[in-house]
């Protein structure tokens, strides 16, 4: 059986796509979509990706009409939180450390939930 090899993109609607793309680039380091085929798009680091459909009545994403949430892996959650808070972005850090790592939550300027995940290092 053929299988997909990874995520190739995340596409979603935005009220102001240019401004939102600039916010993600400035605060999370995700470069904007190239305007030509010679420029490489943002390259993510190899690592785990969780693909998990949730029940329609979950409150994990926040408001009921929110149909998705993106989770980004980070190497140093504390440093990323400090960087975001220094930019005036509120971040809620989960105080618990789980067997699979640590988490924090923030929202982009359009109210979309973003989860940051520092995976637990196996060794």
C-alpha positions as CSV (number, residue, x, y, z in Angstrom):
1,X,0.0,0.0,0.0
2,X,1.3,3.5,-0.9
3,X,1.4,6.0,2.0
4,X,1.9,9.7,2.2
5,X,5.4,10.8,3.2
6,X,4.5,13.9,5.3
7,X,2.6,17.1,5.4
8,X,2.9,19.1,2.1
9,X,1.1,22.2,3.2
10,X,-1.6,23.7,5.4
11,X,-4.1,25.8,3.6
12,X,-6.8,27.9,5.4
13,X,-8.9,31.0,4.9
14,X,-7.9,34.3,6.4
15,X,-9.5,37.7,6.6
16,X,-6.1,39.3,5.7
17,X,-3.8,36.7,4.3
18,X,-0.8,39.0,3.7
19,X,-0.9,40.4,7.2
20,X,-1.4,37.0,8.8
21,X,1.5,35.4,6.7
22,X,3.7,38.3,7.9
23,X,2.8,37.6,11.5
24,X,3.7,33.9,11.2
25,X,7.0,34.8,9.6
26,X,7.9,37.5,12.1
27,X,6.8,35.6,15.3
28,X,7.3,31.9,14.4
29,X,9.8,31.9,11.6
30,X,7.5,30.4,9.0
31,X,8.5,32.0,5.7
32,X,5.9,33.2,3.3
33,X,4.9,31.3,0.2
34,X,7.4,32.0,-2.5
35,X,6.2,33.9,-5.5
36,X,8.2,31.8,-8.0
37,X,9.1,28.2,-8.5
38,X,12.8,28.8,-8.0
39,X,12.5,29.8,-4.3
40,X,12.1,27.0,-1.8
41,X,9.2,27.2,0.6
42,X,9.6,26.9,4.4
43,X,11.3,23.7,5.4
44,X,10.3,22.1,8.6
45,X,12.6,20.0,10.7
46,X,12.1,16.2,10.6
47,X,10.2,14.9,13.6
48,X,6.9,13.5,14.7
49,X,3.6,14.8,13.3
50,X,0.3,13.9,15.1
51,X,-2.7,13.6,12.8
52,X,-5.8,13.4,15.1
53,X,-9.4,13.9,14.1
54,X,-11.3,15.1,17.2
55,X,-15.0,14.7,18.1
56,X,-17.2,17.7,16.9
57,X,-18.1,18.5,20.5
58,X,-14.5,18.9,21.7
59,X,-13.6,22.1,23.5
60,X,-9.8,21.5,22.9
61,X,-9.7,24.0,20.0
62,X,-11.7,26.7,21.9
63,X,-14.8,28.1,20.3
64,X,-17.3,25.5,18.9
65,X,-17.1,26.7,15.3
66,X,-13.3,26.3,15.3
67,X,-12.7,23.3,13.0
68,X,-8.9,23.0,13.3
69,X,-5.9,23.8,15.3
70,X,-2.2,23.8,14.3
71,X,0.5,22.4,16.5
72,X,4.1,23.4,16.0
73,X,7.1,21.5,17.4
74,X,9.7,23.7,19.1
75,X,13.1,22.7,20.6
76,X,12.9,25.1,23.6
77,X,9.4,25.9,24.7
78,X,10.6,28.4,27.4
79,X,12.7,30.4,25.0
80,X,9.9,30.5,22.4
81,X,7.4,31.6,25.0
82,X,9.8,34.4,26.2
83,X,10.3,35.5,22.5
84,X,6.5,35.7,21.9
85,X,5.7,37.4,25.1
86,X,8.5,39.9,24.4
87,X,6.6,40.7,21.2
88,X,3.5,41.3,23.2
89,X,1.8,38.0,22.3
90,X,0.0,36.4,25.2
91,X,0.9,32.7,25.7
92,X,-0.7,30.2,28.1
93,X,1.8,27.6,29.2
94,X,0.5,24.3,30.4
95,X,2.2,23.9,33.8
96,X,2.2,20.1,33.5
97,X,4.9,18.1,31.8
98,X,3.5,15.1,30.0
99,X,5.2,11.8,29.0
100,X,5.2,13.2,25.4
101,X,6.4,16.7,26.3
102,X,5.4,20.2,27.2
103,X,2.8,22.4,25.7
104,X,1.7,26.1,25.4
105,X,-1.2,27.8,23.6
106,X,-1.5,31.1,21.8
107,X,-3.7,32.6,19.2
108,X,-2.8,34.3,15.9
109,X,-4.2,37.8,15.1
110,X,-7.3,36.3,13.6
111,X,-8.1,34.1,16.7
112,X,-6.9,30.8,15.3
113,X,-5.5,28.6,18.1
114,X,-1.8,27.6,17.9
115,X,-0.3,24.9,20.1
116,X,3.4,24.8,20.7
117,X,4.9,21.4,21.6
118,X,8.3,20.6,22.9
119,X,8.5,16.8,22.5
120,X,10.0,14.8,25.3
121,X,13.5,13.7,24.2
122,X,13.7,9.9,24.1
123,X,16.9,8.4,25.1
